């Protein structure tokens, strides 16, 4: 069982603070939320946070405008939270 206690939004990588009985609970929550993302959302998040690409760089690769990429990234993060 987990209890969400807050989100640190002022960081580049938002941190979800959760009190859980075990690490397995956290893994289950993360995997469930990530699986709910679309392929495009997963690509945008991976490119931005793990490959350190800008929204414009990601947009060029996916044939999207940088602002559209930013919106996709923000919505995906909201889904994960």
N, C-alpha and C positions, 0 to 999 in steps of 0.2 A: 504494500500500500504506500502511495506517495502523496505528499501534500505540496502544492506549488506555493512558494513563499515570496516570489518576486522575480523581476527581470532587470538586469543591469543593461540599460539601453545606451548608455553613454560610451560604450566600447565599440570598436569596429566589429568584434565578434560578440554579439549579444549573448549574455550568460543567463541561463535559466537556473534559478536557485530552487532546488527541490530537496525536501527531506524524504528519504526513502528507507525502507527496511533493508534493502540490499542493492548492490550495483546492477543486478539483473533487472530490477524494476526500471532503472534508468535506461538501460539498453533497450528494453521492450518499448518504452515510451518513445525513444528517439527513432527506433526502426519503424514503428507504427506511423509516426508523423512523416518520416522521410518517404516511406512507401506511398503515402497519400499524395505526394508531389507529382506533377506531370514531368515528362522527360525534359521538356524545355526548362522548367523550374530547376530541376536537378543540374542540368548543364550550366545554367547561369550561376547558381550557387557554387558549384565546383570550380568553375572558371574564375569567379571573383575571389573566393576565399582561399582556394588551394593553389591556383595558378597565378594569383595576384594580377589578373587582367582588369582593365578598366571597363566601365560600361560601354564605352565607345568601341574598344577592342572586341568585346564579346558581341556587340551589335554587328560589327563588320563580319565576324565569323558566322553569325546566324542570320545575316541579312535583315537586321532590325535596326531601328534608331536607338541611340544610346539611352534616350529617355524611356523608351519602351522597355529596355533591359532593366533599367532602374526600377520601374514599376513591377516587373516580373519578380525581381529580387526581393523587393519590399513585401509583396503579397506572399511569396514563398516563405519568408521569415515569419510572417504573421501566422501562416498555417502551421509551422513547426512549433510556435509558441503555444 
